[in-house]
Amino acid sequence: MVKPNEKGSALSIYLLREDRIDQFEKAFVTAINVLPLQDGWDGYVIAMQSPRVPPAWQKTLREILKNPSGFSLSTESPGALAVIRLSGKTFVLSFGHAWAKLQEEWLEQSFGRRVALNSIDPGKLVEINLEQVFANWHLSRERAPRASSVNEFGVEFDRDLVASIEGLSSKKLFGKKLRGATNLRLQVPFSQLRKVLDSAGRHFDSDDYKRRWPEVDNISPIDDLAQITELEAQLDSELKAGVAQKRLVMFTPTYRHNTDAVVDSYIFGRRIQSAVTRPYLMVESWQDYLKQKGLEETVENAKNTPIHLLDDDTEEARKANAFQCFGYQLSLQGKEYILSSGCMVRSYRRLPG
């Protein structure tokens, strides 16, 4: 029941894969940072402290001050993850910048997207983010000044992967507007959280959206772990044979649960003082890094190659690995697939090249 005068709370909700819950808990759960929920709830909160550090722009401003030593600021960005088990599912609510600690492979990649597709009518679309995964490998974001039909957006469903959508909700429980990608973002009274999570879980399990959005899954992310493993093994064999390198590209990965940061340069490997900063992501840079380490070009080594994504102040905007930066198309058992932003995607059309 909604409390009198209760305002909506902005929530960012993720769904953990059942086979990755143990990995998630090993990474975060300690006796110190876990706070149990009150009676009637199954779960806990993980508190995340952060050190106080000077903002990146402080150094710049000091250069024009008469007394720079008198200008000293520091900030911190604490966060928290609320883990809630409900209706056979494990949800994670992110607060502050805690989302950055979540590994992509722990999450149901289509969770928020499926809930949103089941809750937004095609005529009530506000924004759609697309990954063009053929040839140019780029992200397209289109936003309308008011809720509009999907036909008014520049979407080619046989070419574009729908990374996220935002629109007016047809479900009163989900508030006026919601956004779905890997996570689900909405604004609802916190007292309705149990109902919201239960309904979101059911909407994730439902294929009803296919009647209203019949073309949206012409290319779709693969969630089946066994199939992903098989595809990665195929890519691994093509890398070792020297075949993949002829068509492999690298680009800044799309994070489907947060606004992309502006990236200006990159560092392969550890971010140390002598590390080389590169203006572009290139396959040759990854190959050079592996040669220096005496390593083979394999999927495992791609996943173990850290890449620091820097903004124009050379501050770390994000961190990824080489595998998450790959763009590649491959065939397996007569079917076509794409690797984009660390996610394997099934295509229902014949790929070029």
C-alpha positions as a printed NumPy array, in Angstrom:
array([[  0.   ,   0.   ,   0.   ],
       [  1.338,   3.421,  -0.977],
       [  2.007,   5.623,   2.039],
       [  0.26 ,   9.059,   2.2  ],
       [  2.245,  11.728,   0.306],
       [  4.918,   9.163,  -0.618],
       [  6.977,  10.27 ,  -3.603],
       [  8.436,   7.917,  -6.159],
       [ 11.986,   6.645,  -5.682],
       [ 14.311,   6.249,  -8.66 ],
       [ 15.307,   2.579,  -8.802],
       [ 17.869,   0.716, -10.88 ],
       [ 17.113,  -3.01 , -10.819],
       [ 19.2  ,  -5.927, -12.121],
       [ 18.547,  -9.645, -12.222],
       [ 21.331, -12.105, -11.412],
       [ 21.782, -15.241, -13.492],
       [ 21.037, -18.287, -11.372],
       [ 24.35 , -19.91 , -12.328],
       [ 26.364, -16.798, -11.349],
       [ 24.955, -16.022,  -7.9  ],
       [ 27.827, -17.824,  -6.162],
       [ 30.388, -15.791,  -8.14 ],
       [ 28.615, -12.568,  -7.239],
       [ 28.546, -13.395,  -3.53 ],
       [ 32.182, -14.522,  -3.433],
       [ 33.172, -11.167,  -4.919],
       [ 31.243,  -9.01 ,  -2.455],
       [ 29.949, -10.731,   0.625],
       [ 31.982, -10.406,   3.824],
       [ 30.915, -10.305,   7.447],
       [ 31.781,  -6.601,   7.588],
       [ 29.82 ,  -5.104,   4.727],
       [ 26.619,  -7.2  ,   4.759],
       [ 23.549,  -5.821,   6.512],
       [ 20.503,  -8.114,   6.821],
       [ 17.056,  -6.93 ,   5.75 ],
       [ 14.14 ,  -6.612,   8.155],
       [ 11.787,  -9.511,   8.832],
       [  9.637, -10.451,   5.867],
       [ 12.4  ,  -9.822,   3.329],
       [ 14.884, -12.377,   2.045],
       [ 18.165, -10.683,   1.272],
       [ 20.77 ,  -8.191,   2.42 ],
       [ 22.451,  -4.873,   1.647],
       [ 26.137,  -4.581,   0.695],
       [ 27.585,  -1.259,   1.825],
       [ 30.433,   0.161,  -0.262],
       [ 32.627,   2.892,   1.143],
       [ 34.828,   4.989,  -1.127],
       [ 37.987,   6.991,  -0.405],
       [ 37.928,  10.777,  -0.464],
       [ 39.803,  11.964,  -3.54 ],
       [ 40.31 ,  15.368,  -5.197],
       [ 38.084,  15.993,  -8.248],
       [ 39.821,  15.761, -11.624],
       [ 39.234,  19.451, -12.397],
       [ 40.903,  20.722,  -9.206],
       [ 44.39 ,  20.582, -10.747],
       [ 43.226,  22.647, -13.735],
       [ 41.716,  25.397, -11.598],
       [ 44.803,  25.61 ,  -9.391],
       [ 46.817,  26.711, -12.421],
       [ 45.001,  30.066, -12.53 ],
       [ 44.791,  30.753,  -8.783],
       [ 47.022,  33.236,  -7.01 ],
       [ 47.143,  30.948,  -3.974],
       [ 46.54 ,  27.423,  -5.3  ],
       [ 47.393,  25.761,  -1.972],
       [ 44.286,  27.356,  -0.483],
       [ 42.058,  25.541,  -2.957],
       [ 41.693,  21.963,  -1.781],
       [ 38.593,  19.856,  -2.259],
       [ 37.796,  16.177,  -1.941],
       [ 34.808,  14.071,  -2.838],
       [ 33.609,  10.546,  -2.253],
       [ 31.076,   8.343,  -3.982],
       [ 29.71 ,   5.727,  -1.579],
       [ 27.303,   3.16 ,  -2.952],
       [ 25.276,   0.11 ,  -2.024],
       [ 23.776,  -3.003,  -3.547],
       [ 20.524,  -4.384,  -2.164],
       [ 20.133,  -8.103,  -2.875],
       [ 16.524,  -9.309,  -2.695],
       [ 15.344, -12.872,  -3.307],
       [ 11.74 , -13.067,  -4.405],
       [  9.625, -15.521,  -6.396],
       [ 12.621, -17.728,  -7.212],
       [ 14.706, -14.85 ,  -8.575],
       [ 17.602, -12.822,  -7.157],
       [ 17.308,  -9.099,  -7.828],
       [ 20.021,  -6.504,  -7.225],
       [ 19.177,  -2.847,  -6.674],
       [ 22.049,  -0.442,  -7.248],
       [ 22.503,   2.838,  -5.385],
       [ 25.143,   5.469,  -6.11 ],
       [ 27.953,   4.195,  -8.344],
       [ 27.755,   0.616,  -7.068],
       [ 26.548,  -0.527, -10.504],
       [ 30.141,  -0.157, -11.753],
       [ 31.154,  -3.115,  -9.567],
       [ 28.753,  -5.5  , -11.296],
       [ 30.293,  -7.85 , -13.851],
       [ 28.369,  -8.19 , -17.103],
       [ 28.535, -11.986, -17.021],
       [ 26.705, -12.122, -13.679],
       [ 23.62 , -10.414, -15.084],
       [ 20.64 , -11.38 , -17.198],
       [ 21.513,  -9.154, -20.131],
       [ 17.942,  -8.844, -21.448],
       [ 16.174,  -8.356, -18.113],
       [ 15.241,  -4.675, -18.237],
       [ 14.81 ,  -4.728, -21.999],
       [ 12.246,  -7.554, -21.893],
       [ 10.325,  -5.979, -19.016],
       [ 10.226,  -2.672, -20.889],
       [  9.118,  -4.28 , -24.163],
       [  6.298,  -5.987, -22.263],
       [  5.304,  -2.687, -20.631],
       [  5.668,  -0.054, -23.39 ],
       [  3.373,   0.185, -26.393],
       [  5.146,   0.738, -29.762],
       [  3.241,   4.019, -30.06 ],
       [  4.498,   5.355, -26.714],
       [  8.241,   5.313, -27.316],
       [ 10.449,   8.169, -26.038],
       [ 13.978,   6.901, -26.699],
       [ 15.58 ,   3.917, -28.362],
       [ 19.284,   3.01 , -28.303],
       [ 20.522,   0.8  , -31.091],
       [ 23.721,  -1.12 , -31.695],
       [ 24.501,  -1.256, -35.4  ],
       [ 26.458,  -4.493, -35.34 ],
       [ 27.217,  -4.783, -39.051],
       [ 30.189,  -3.179, -40.811],
       [ 30.469,   0.094, -38.864],
       [ 29.876,  -1.276, -35.336],
       [ 28.439,   1.852, -33.789],
       [ 25.785,   3.033, -31.339],
       [ 22.814,   5.125, -32.381],
       [ 20.609,   6.952, -29.881],
       [ 17.345,   8.571, -30.935],
       [ 15.079,  10.54 , -28.616],
       [ 11.715,  12.105, -29.408],
       [ 10.39 ,  15.315, -27.806],
       [  7.215,  13.417, -26.9  ],
       [  6.016,   9.82 , -26.866],
       [  5.931,   8.659, -30.489],
       [  5.47 ,   5.595, -32.649],
       [  8.457,   3.343, -33.221],
       [  7.919,   3.94 , -36.957],
       [  9.046,   7.542, -36.468],
       [ 12.47 ,   6.371, -35.298],
       [ 15.232,   5.298, -37.681],
       [ 15.191,   1.623, -36.759],
       [ 16.131,  -1.181, -39.154],
       [ 15.291,  -4.273, -37.162],
       [ 17.167,  -6.648, -39.471],
       [ 20.357,  -4.641, -38.866],
       [ 20.083,  -3.052, -35.422],
       [ 20.223,  -4.628, -31.998],
       [ 17.855,  -2.863, -29.608],
       [ 20.114,  -2.147, -26.635],
       [ 17.591,  -0.187, -24.575],
       [ 14.21 ,   1.506, -24.844],
       [ 12.428,   4.164, -22.84 ],
       [  8.765,   5.025, -23.008],
       [  5.477,   5.555, -21.239],
       [  4.45 ,   2.587, -19.147],
       [  1.195,   0.786, -19.826],
       [  1.449,  -0.709, -16.313],
       [  0.357,   1.642, -13.531],
       [  2.52 ,  -0.249, -11.032],
       [  5.692,   0.725, -12.954],
       [  5.005,   4.447, -12.779],
       [  4.652,   6.907, -15.642],
       [  7.832,   6.115, -17.56 ],
       [ 10.426,   3.342, -17.54 ],
       [ 13.675,   2.465, -19.237],
       [ 14.892,  -1.039, -19.944],
       [ 18.321,  -2.329, -20.93 ],
       [ 20.291,  -4.843, -18.875],
       [ 18.791,  -3.068, -15.889],
       [ 15.309,  -1.7  , -15.362],
       [ 15.036,   1.972, -14.395],
       [ 11.798,   3.386, -13.077],
       [ 10.431,   5.713, -10.411],
       [  7.906,   4.217,  -8.029],
       [  6.986,   4.491,  -4.339],
       [  9.447,   2.379,  -2.376],
       [  6.571,   0.843,  -0.413],
       [  5.565,  -0.873,  -3.686],
       [  8.96 ,  -2.529,  -4.149],
       [  7.806,  -6.092,  -3.478],
       [  4.989,  -5.826,  -6.019],
       [  7.283,  -4.146,  -8.546],
       [  9.942,  -6.871,  -8.3  ],
       [  7.394,  -9.676,  -8.474],
       [  5.732,  -8.144, -11.537],
       [  9.093,  -7.407, -13.212],
       [ 10.101, -11.04 , -12.767],
       [  6.908, -12.23 , -14.448],
       [  7.303,  -9.753, -17.299],
       [ 10.868, -10.974, -17.861],
       [  9.595, -14.55 , -18.208],
       [  6.871, -13.532, -20.673],
       [  7.109, -13.525, -24.472],
       [  3.958, -11.417, -24.874],
       [  6.007,  -8.501, -26.209],
       [  6.615, -10.406, -29.441],
       [  3.027,  -9.747, -30.526],
       [  3.466,  -5.97 , -30.216],
       [  7.133,  -5.865, -31.247],
       [  7.272,  -8.727, -33.829],
       [ 10.547,  -7.61 , -35.436],
       [ 12.565,  -6.708, -32.361],
       [ 14.284, -10.084, -32.035],
       [ 15.54 , -10.391, -35.614],
       [ 18.883, -10.135, -33.899],
       [ 18.879, -10.909, -30.199],
       [ 21.383, -11.494, -27.372],
       [ 22.083, -15.109, -26.403],
       [ 21.553, -15.981, -22.747],
       [ 22.158, -19.74 , -22.914],
       [ 25.505, -20.43 , -21.202],
       [ 26.167, -23.696, -23.083],
       [ 25.65 , -21.99 , -26.44 ],
       [ 27.851, -19.064, -25.419],
       [ 30.593, -21.498, -24.422],
       [ 30.341, -23.237, -27.798],
       [ 30.521, -19.944, -29.704],
       [ 33.508, -18.744, -27.699],
       [ 35.26 , -22.04 , -28.433],
       [ 34.631, -21.456, -32.145],
       [ 36.096, -17.954, -31.89 ],
       [ 39.046, -19.332, -29.945],
       [ 39.858, -21.83 , -32.697],
       [ 39.614, -19.086, -35.337],
       [ 41.966, -16.853, -33.329],
       [ 44.511, -19.645, -32.921],
       [ 44.317, -20.419, -36.644],
       [ 44.947, -16.754, -37.486],
       [ 41.631, -16.512, -39.35 ],
       [ 39.697, -14.222, -36.988],
       [ 42.279, -11.435, -37.041],
       [ 41.43 , -10.621, -40.678],
       [ 37.86 ,  -9.565, -39.768],
       [ 38.179,  -8.687, -36.095],
       [ 37.617,  -5.051, -35.089],
       [ 37.823,  -3.264, -31.75 ],
       [ 35.587,  -0.455, -30.496],
       [ 34.514,   1.111, -27.217],
       [ 31.986,  -1.335, -25.747],
       [ 28.403,  -0.368, -25.067],
       [ 27.321,  -0.774, -21.455],
       [ 23.614,  -1.491, -21.639],
       [ 22.855,  -0.315, -18.144],
       [ 24.362,   3.133, -17.898],
       [ 24.94 ,   6.224, -19.991],
       [ 28.136,   5.771, -21.959],
       [ 31.04 ,   7.928, -20.824],
       [ 33.009,   9.919, -23.388],
       [ 36.272,   8.059, -24.043],
       [ 39.302,   9.894, -25.402],
       [ 42.146,   7.343, -25.131],
       [ 43.047,   3.842, -23.973],
       [ 45.656,   1.933, -21.983],
       [ 46.227,  -1.788, -22.556],
       [ 47.307,  -3.704, -19.44 ],
       [ 48.108,  -2.23 , -16.043],
       [ 47.657,   1.491, -15.609],
       [ 51.115,   2.452, -14.421],
       [ 53.085,   5.669, -14.903],
       [ 55.024,   4.294, -17.87 ],
       [ 51.942,   2.821, -19.582],
       [ 51.427,   3.811, -23.228],
       [ 48.266,   5.82 , -23.889],
       [ 46.7  ,   5.053, -27.26 ],
       [ 44.245,   7.303, -29.121],
       [ 42.483,   4.387, -30.832],
       [ 41.423,   0.833, -30.106],
       [ 43.193,  -1.402, -32.609],
       [ 43.621,  -5.153, -32.869],
       [ 47.343,  -4.576, -33.447],
       [ 47.616,  -2.92 , -30.015],
       [ 46.16 ,  -6.02 , -28.368],
       [ 48.52 ,  -8.237, -30.359],
       [ 51.518,  -6.107, -29.326],
       [ 50.467,  -6.347, -25.695],
       [ 50.265, -10.159, -25.879],
       [ 53.669, -10.389, -27.575],
       [ 55.24 ,  -8.381, -24.758],
       [ 53.737, -10.812, -22.276],
       [ 54.608, -13.919, -24.311],
       [ 50.929, -14.88 , -24.622],
       [ 48.81 , -16.428, -27.382],
       [ 45.889, -14.739, -29.087],
       [ 43.028, -16.584, -27.402],
       [ 39.6  , -15.796, -25.953],
       [ 40.891, -16.403, -22.43 ],
       [ 43.768, -13.978, -22.883],
       [ 41.407, -11.42 , -24.428],
       [ 39.237, -11.614, -21.328],
       [ 42.344, -11.234, -19.171],
       [ 43.653,  -8.174, -21.045],
       [ 42.518,  -5.097, -19.097],
       [ 41.804,  -1.942, -21.068],
       [ 41.472,   1.371, -19.244],
       [ 39.124,   3.813, -20.988],
       [ 40.24 ,   7.378, -20.257],
       [ 38.377,  10.658, -20.62 ],
       [ 39.915,  13.849, -21.985],
       [ 41.398,  14.588, -18.532],
       [ 43.138,  11.16 , -18.677],
       [ 40.957,  10.044, -15.772],
       [ 39.567,   6.531, -15.953],
       [ 36.025,   6.744, -17.291],
       [ 35.574,   2.979, -17.318],
       [ 37.455,  -0.288, -17.415],
       [ 36.886,  -3.171, -19.78 ],
       [ 38.783,  -6.116, -21.233],
       [ 39.798,  -6.784, -24.819],
       [ 37.046,  -9.36 , -25.338],
       [ 34.403,  -6.762, -24.454],
       [ 35.906,  -4.48 , -27.109],
       [ 35.752,  -7.053, -29.936],
       [ 33.435,  -6.83 , -32.906],
       [ 33.284, -10.066, -34.873],
       [ 30.928, -12.176, -36.945],
       [ 31.103, -15.958, -37.067],
       [ 29.148, -18.966, -38.271],
       [ 28.324, -22.111, -36.325],
       [ 26.263, -25.051, -37.564],
       [ 24.884, -23.024, -40.461],
       [ 23.738, -20.112, -38.301],
       [ 25.124, -16.593, -38.088],
       [ 26.288, -14.831, -34.905],
       [ 27.885, -11.551, -33.887],
       [ 30.114, -10.725, -30.947],
       [ 29.456,  -7.127, -29.872],
       [ 30.411,  -5.436, -26.57 ],
       [ 31.175,  -8.799, -24.977],
       [ 27.757, -10.215, -25.88 ],
       [ 27.049, -13.004, -28.376],
       [ 24.106, -12.155, -30.614],
       [ 22.097, -14.379, -32.985],
       [ 21.302, -12.964, -36.412],
       [ 18.393, -14.158, -38.527],
       [ 19.748, -12.787, -41.758],
       [ 22.811, -13.666, -43.762],
       [ 25.712, -11.447, -42.669],
       [ 27.751,  -9.488, -45.195],
       [ 31.301, -10.615, -45.838]])
